Amino acid sequence: MIISVIGGRLSGKLANKLGQKKVIRTGLLLAAIADIIIIYGLALLVTLFLSFLLIKDI
């Protein structure tokens, strides 16, 4: 909860300097990039783990 208050205060200051639309777009873009990293990172780890198990049996 404290983190959200700090984030809200910082985004308010940024919105005053840069504009609301720019701050919202940047936040959404960073959230989308984080989701992609998490999804593909997890998929990569699963693939590497399964590959290791298959190679180990050879």
N, C-alpha and C positions, 0 to 999 in steps of 0.2 A: 504494500500500500504506500509506503514511503517513497519507493522508487517511482510509482505512477505520479505522485505529487511533484517530485523533482522533475520528471519528464514533462509534465504539463506546464510547469513554470518555465522550463527551458524552451519548449516549443512556442510558448506565448511570446517570449522575447525574440526568438528567431522569426516568428510570423510578423512581428512589428518591423523588423529590419528588412526581411526578404519578401514578405507578402505571404498571405495565407495559402494561396494555391500552390506556390512553389514548395512550401513546407509540407503540405499534404501530399503532393506528388512525390517528393523525395522520401517521405516516410513510407508510403505505399510501395515505392520501388525497392527500398531497402528490405521491407518485409517480404516482398516477392522473391528477391535474391536469396534471402535467408531460407525461405521455404525450399527453393530449388536446391540450395546447398545441402540442406538436411535430407531431402528426398533422394537426390542422386548420391549423396555421401553414404546414406544407409544402403542404397541399392549396390553401390560399389563394394562396401564392406561385406555384404551377403555374397556377392559374386566371388570376391576374393576368397572368402571362407569356404564356399562350396568348391571352388577350383582347387584349393589346397587339399580338401578331403579327397577329391577325385585323383589328384596327382599322387597323393600319399599311398593309394591303393595299387598304383602301377608298379 
